[in-house]
Amino acid sequence: MARLFHITVGELIASVARRLRRARVCFGHGTDNAHDEAAALVLHAGKLPFDAPPRFFRRRVSAAGRERVETLLRRRIDERVPLAYLTHEAWFAGLPFYVDERVLIPRSAIAELIERRFAPWIVAARVRRVLDMGTGSGCIALATAKAFPRARVDAVDIDAGALEVAAINRRRLRLTRRVKLIESDHFAGLSGSSYDIIVSNPPYVGEREMRGLPREYGHEPKLALASGREGLDSVATILREARKHLRPLGLLVVEVGNTERVLARAYPKLPFTWLDFERGGGGVFLLTREQLDKA
């Protein structure tokens, strides 16, 4: 890459994409293909906006810019570090978030549901309290607070380091007054609190799946991924305790990913509604407070 003295931004993106494909890196932490990953890497290194107009891609890349790209690319390929950990930036529900290896990289399909203000499942005007269980970077809690400007949001995580990252994002998005960060093991620290919506992207990876994950996932906190033999430990706690913290007609929305079938077999009496998303993704269920009575 050092010999490409007159390369443009567009040409550099194409070159990086080819190298990513040859290296067979794993995508799935914000992008799902080599071109989009390459574009994100090059634009970050060049300090260019992600919505840059076409003329930007005809710009020549400086020697310093090429070197920044090469440094990031080497770590991405040689160490298999997800790009978001290299740039310390991820986007969720149209909002930018700071991330590092204390938290999962935001990528949940729940973003699409938040953008729709949980329609058609709840009347947005009556939402006053929301709980995000296992908040990590705070992306779900903070995006929900933006979607419901009259609501207060509790963001819970068992890990103090994760809450430190969430605090950075809360401050950057100017949501300190309406989003409360709580260190708690699930609902243990929430006695007496009730909510219109409880939403969660908890740990849900089983032991076998953990052993087979690509190297990129090894950079993410195991505490936020692994959840017992079948991947159900955290979800089972949420199903057992959520009803006590939901208001009448309240919603429980939980992502369980590839554990969807295992969960359905474990709880055959629960009438899960499995949600579809226009931008892809799945393994997200919805239950009302009244449906949880059947658990």
C-alpha atoms as one frame of an Amber mdcrd trajectory, in Angstrom:
protein
   0.000   0.000   0.000   2.932   2.348   0.644   3.650   2.416  -3.166   0.166
   3.711  -3.997   1.189   7.374  -3.892  -1.681   8.775  -5.949  -4.541   6.555
  -4.839  -7.977   8.089  -4.358 -10.354   7.425  -1.471 -12.512   5.222  -3.703
  -9.540   3.257  -4.990  -8.200   2.788  -1.497 -11.558   1.439  -0.316 -11.521
  -1.078  -3.168  -7.951  -2.123  -2.297  -8.771  -2.574   1.405 -11.890  -4.581
   0.530  -9.808  -6.987  -1.591  -7.362  -7.520   1.266 -10.186  -8.148   3.736
 -11.728 -10.731   1.415  -8.398 -12.477   0.902  -7.826 -12.583   4.663 -11.309
 -14.066   5.196 -12.043 -11.930   8.212 -15.415 -12.347   9.883 -17.968  -9.592
   9.439 -20.960  -9.079  11.680 -19.933  -6.317  14.070 -21.584  -3.461  12.241
 -21.025  -4.447   8.609 -21.721  -7.679   6.737 -19.405  -7.401   3.738 -15.858
  -6.413   2.784 -16.754  -3.241   0.857 -18.781  -1.665   3.668 -16.102  -2.585
   6.197 -13.388  -1.122   3.983 -15.371   2.077   3.481 -15.882   2.480   7.233
 -12.172   1.911   7.869 -10.931   4.307   5.204 -13.424   7.058   5.992 -12.551
   6.874   9.685  -8.826   6.967   8.996  -9.318   9.898   6.624 -11.557  11.696
   9.119 -14.262  11.867   6.463 -18.023  11.805   7.097 -19.808   8.498   6.523
 -22.343  10.289   4.330 -19.633  11.923   2.243 -20.814  13.001  -1.243 -19.367
  11.262  -4.337 -16.733  13.947  -4.926 -14.950  12.915  -1.711 -14.185   9.514
  -3.179 -12.162  11.137  -5.975  -9.852  12.857  -3.490  -6.231  11.779  -3.267
  -5.231  10.163   0.009  -2.218  11.659   1.739   0.749   9.591   2.884  -0.327
  10.089   6.496  -3.839   8.930   5.628  -2.534   5.813   3.885  -0.421   5.008
   6.919  -3.414   5.350   9.260  -5.373   2.985   7.032  -2.531   0.480   6.954
  -2.182   0.508  10.748  -5.867  -0.196  11.249  -5.978  -2.811   8.508  -3.035
  -4.769   9.900  -4.695  -5.075  13.304  -8.026  -5.935  11.694  -6.441  -8.779
   9.712  -3.578 -10.012  11.907  -5.285  -9.756  15.298  -8.885 -10.085  14.066
  -9.900  -7.055  16.146 -13.416  -5.910  15.134 -13.273  -2.559  13.401 -15.465
  -0.810  15.979 -12.866  -1.523  18.662 -10.185   0.026  16.456 -12.186   3.153
  15.684 -14.005   3.251  19.046 -17.194   4.095  17.206 -20.367   2.208  16.348
 -23.740   3.357  15.074 -27.069   2.188  16.471 -30.553   3.463  15.614 -28.953
   6.366  13.779 -26.844   7.448  16.763 -23.045   7.295  17.269 -21.696   5.372
  20.253 -18.266   5.085  21.820 -17.257   1.436  22.284 -14.258  -0.453  23.563
 -13.586  -4.021  24.664 -15.543  -3.574  27.904 -18.806  -3.842  25.935 -20.400
  -5.686  23.043 -20.397  -3.871  19.736 -23.961  -2.611  19.091 -25.647  -4.588
  16.311 -29.053  -5.681  17.603 -32.065  -5.718  15.284 -33.921  -4.099  18.186
 -32.631  -0.784  16.771 -35.289  -0.996  14.076 -38.013  -1.523  16.668 -36.799
   1.490  18.652 -36.847   3.641  15.517 -40.507   2.658  15.085 -41.150   3.535
  18.757 -42.204  -0.081  19.325 -45.187   0.323  16.999 -47.656  -1.277  16.641
 -47.182  -3.030  19.967 -47.634  -0.087  22.317 -49.089   3.430  22.308 -45.996
   5.611  22.341 -47.728   8.494  24.117 -48.258   6.431  27.268 -44.657   5.237
  27.635 -43.154   6.856  30.723 -40.726   4.267  32.118 -38.409   1.903  30.236
 -35.875  -0.641  31.479 -32.899  -1.827  29.429 -31.597  -5.030  31.013 -27.915
  -5.691  30.256 -27.248  -2.264  28.802 -23.558  -2.636  27.885 -22.647   0.468
  25.878 -26.053   1.922  26.697 -27.090   1.858  23.040 -30.596   0.427  23.566
 -31.338   2.560  26.625 -30.087   5.787  25.083 -31.700   5.232  21.682 -34.979
   4.469  23.457 -34.681   7.667  25.490 -34.254   9.597  22.240 -37.294   7.840
  20.750 -39.435   8.591  23.814 -38.467  12.102  24.924 -40.979  12.093  27.800
 -39.788   8.780  29.250 -37.247   7.954  31.919 -35.014   4.973  31.260 -33.181
   2.687  33.699 -30.106   1.035  32.199 -28.923  -2.014  34.163 -25.719  -3.990
  33.874 -23.873  -6.342  36.206 -20.485  -5.081  35.009 -19.083  -1.790  36.314
 -16.783  -1.441  33.306 -19.699  -1.616  30.913 -21.510   1.070  32.877 -18.458
   3.314  32.557 -18.781   3.073  28.776 -22.532   3.697  29.000 -21.804   6.808
  31.069 -19.556   8.152  28.292 -22.357   7.705  25.764 -24.996   9.109  28.088
 -22.938  12.273  28.504 -22.220  12.607  24.778 -25.903  12.242  23.905 -26.917
  14.652  26.699 -29.250  12.202  28.398 -27.871  12.308  31.932 -31.138  13.564
  33.412 -33.421  10.925  31.912 -31.241   7.809  31.790 -30.193   6.225  35.084
 -27.314   3.722  35.144 -27.693   0.932  37.699 -25.198  -1.782  38.603 -27.301
  -4.857  39.325 -27.511  -8.592  38.680 -30.678  -8.603  36.595 -33.589  -7.270
  38.702 -31.878  -7.544  42.099 -31.388  -3.780  42.441 -34.798  -2.763  41.107
 -37.127  -3.534  43.998 -40.426  -1.717  43.563 -39.681  -0.349  40.091 -42.172
  -0.897  37.277 -42.016  -0.166  33.559 -44.079   0.187  30.419 -41.355  -1.544
  28.394 -38.581  -3.912  29.431 -36.120  -4.487  26.602 -33.003  -6.619  26.670
 -30.195  -7.982  24.539 -28.821 -10.317  27.230 -26.119 -12.989  27.018 -27.568
 -15.924  25.074 -24.712 -17.962  23.608 -24.494 -21.608  24.676 -21.296 -23.506
  25.408 -21.054 -25.265  22.041 -21.671 -22.099  20.060 -19.105 -20.205  22.148
 -16.433 -22.727  21.180 -17.196 -22.230  17.491 -17.296 -18.442  17.330 -14.835
 -16.680  14.963 -11.768 -15.020  16.493 -13.354 -11.564  16.310 -15.827 -12.509
  19.044 -12.957 -13.346  21.381 -12.322  -9.621  21.766 -15.805  -9.061  23.185
 -16.493  -9.562  26.917 -17.413 -13.193  27.560 -19.758 -12.084  30.328 -21.923
 -10.366  27.706 -22.052 -13.413  25.407 -21.996 -16.701  27.332 -25.083 -17.786
  29.258 -24.732 -21.358  30.447 -24.881 -24.696  28.682 -27.812 -23.917  26.396
 -27.553 -20.116  26.395 -30.717 -19.720  28.457 -29.462 -18.768  31.923 -29.984
 -15.013  31.631 -33.167 -15.256  29.564 -34.701 -17.647  32.107 -34.118 -15.091
  34.872 -35.716 -12.361  32.793 -38.790 -14.497  32.041 -39.137 -15.414  35.694
 -38.806 -11.897  37.093 -40.043  -9.500  34.411 -43.759  -9.724  35.178 -43.235
  -8.246  38.654 -41.719  -5.156  37.047 -44.120  -4.653  34.134 -47.112  -2.377
  34.273 -50.490  -3.579  32.907 -50.243  -4.016  29.123 -46.484  -3.582  29.441
 -44.109  -5.156  26.916 -41.128  -7.449  27.298 -38.823  -7.471  24.260 -35.761
  -9.739  24.319 -33.177 -10.778  21.739 -32.074 -14.417  21.962 -30.456 -14.879
  18.542 -29.700 -18.470  17.593 -31.164 -19.660  20.901 -34.684 -19.068  19.558
 -35.551 -22.745  18.989 -34.062 -23.894  22.286 -36.054 -21.245  24.137 -39.315
 -22.147  22.404 -38.847 -25.810  23.382 -38.044 -24.862  26.963 -41.185 -22.711
  27.322 -43.870 -24.399  25.186 -46.739 -22.619  26.982 -45.484 -19.112  26.356
 -47.074 -17.467  23.277 -43.904 -15.822  21.958 -44.333 -13.295  19.159 -41.186
 -13.507  17.025 -40.526 -10.196  15.309 -39.518  -9.600  11.696 -37.199  -6.790
  10.630 -36.910  -5.073   7.268 -33.127  -4.696   7.570 -32.550  -8.313   8.581
 -31.826 -10.016  11.863 -34.097 -12.053  14.067 -34.342 -14.065  17.247 -36.241
 -11.252  19.001 -39.418 -12.078  20.873 -42.189  -9.980  22.386 -44.492 -10.834
  25.274 -47.008  -8.779  27.204 -47.209  -8.758  30.959 -50.433 -10.740  30.766
 -48.859 -13.407  28.550 -46.041 -13.867  31.064 -48.596 -15.310  33.492 -48.289
 -18.517  31.483 -44.583 -18.936  32.164
